[in-house]
Amino acid sequence: MSLTVPNDLLDQARAGDVDDAAFVACVRDSLPYAWSVITELVEQREKTGAQFADNQVPPPDEQARGQLLRCLASDAMRGALERHFGMKLAFQNCHRVAVFDPAAREALSEFVTPRAQILNQEPELVDC
């Protein structure tokens, strides 16, 4: 299961649209490792003023890895986090998450190329 959904949020979904802030809170509470990685990257990018910040540290365990995969593989979760943080998110392998300033289109375009994906491969990451 990707998310632990509180009953009030489930009721909201059954009645119609879901409030973005409530959905983001659900993601934060359900996927704390993924939330912490993304939050730290956002803070790092804002502090440095760089076009992007990325994580290159593998998750400590399979549960953490699963949180990143579930969070970033979901269009709804990724989109909600992008709106919440005002950043564009990108993902390679099992752990290389990056947050991009929305104006950094060229850097984002390079990060998501097949070339960048291939260059990011390492033997120890084949089955990550």
N, C-alpha and C positions, 0 to 999 in steps of 0.2 A: 504494500500500500504506500502510495506516495505521500499522502497528507493525512493527518489526524484532524478531522473536520468537526469543530464544535457544533452542537445542535442548532444554535441560533444562526450560524452561517449556512447550515444545511437547509434550514427553514427559509432563509433569505433566497437561496438558490431555487428552491421549489416554487417560491412566489414570483420569481422574475430575476431581474439583474442582481448581480453580486457587487457590493461595494468594493472598490479596488483596495482601499485601506484595510478592510477586514480580510480580504484575500491575501494581501501581503503579510498581514499579521499571522495568518494561518500558515503560510509558507515559512515564515521566520520561526514560529513555534514548532513546526513539524520537522524542519530540516535545519537544525541549528548549526551543523558543521558547514553546510553549503552557505547559509546566511553569513556566518562569520568570515568565510573566505572572501565572499563577494564584498561584504562591508569593509573589510581590511583593504581590499584592492581599491575600492572607491575612495577611501580615506588617503591611501598612498598616492593615487593619481591626482587627487585634489591638492595634496600637500606639495607634490613635486611640480605640478603643472604640466607634466608630460602628456603626450597624446594618448597614451594608454599605460596601464599597469597590468602585469600578469603574474599568475601563480605558477611556480615551477616545482613546488614541493609536493610529492605524492601524498595522498591521504594516509593517515595513520593506520587505517584498517578498512575492511570491506564495507562496513556500515557507513563510514564517512564517504568512501568512494561512491557507494550507491546513492547517497544524498546528492552529491554533485551531478551524477548521471540523471537522476530523476528530475532534479530542479532545472537543469539546462536542456534536457530533451523535451520538456513540456513547453509548447508555444505559449500557453496561458501563463505559466509561472514565469518564464523568461520575459515575456512582454510586460507583466505586472512589475517585475523587478526593474526592468529598463525604465518604465514610467516613474516608478518610485524614486530611483536614484538619479534619473536624468542622464543615464549612460547607455551605451550600446554594449551588450554582452556578446562574447564569442567564446568558443570552446574547442579544444583539441585534446585528443586522447582521453585519459581518465581523470585528469587533474589540471590541465593547463587552461585555466579560466582567465579571461582577460576582460577588462572594462575599458571602454573607449570613450573619450570625449566625443559628443555627437558630431563635432566639426572635423574630426580626424578620419575622414572618409578614406583617404589614401592608405593610412596605416591599417585601418580595418580591412580594406580590400586586400592588402598584402597578407594579413594574418590568416585570412580564410581561403587562400589559394591552395590548390593541390601541392604546389611547390613547398609552401610553408608547412603543410601537413607532413609531407615526406621528410623534410629537413628536421622536423620535430620528433621523428621516430628514433628510438634507441632500443637496442636488443632487450633490455630489462623491462621495456614498456610494451612488448608485443602482446602480452596477455593481461594488460592492466584493466 
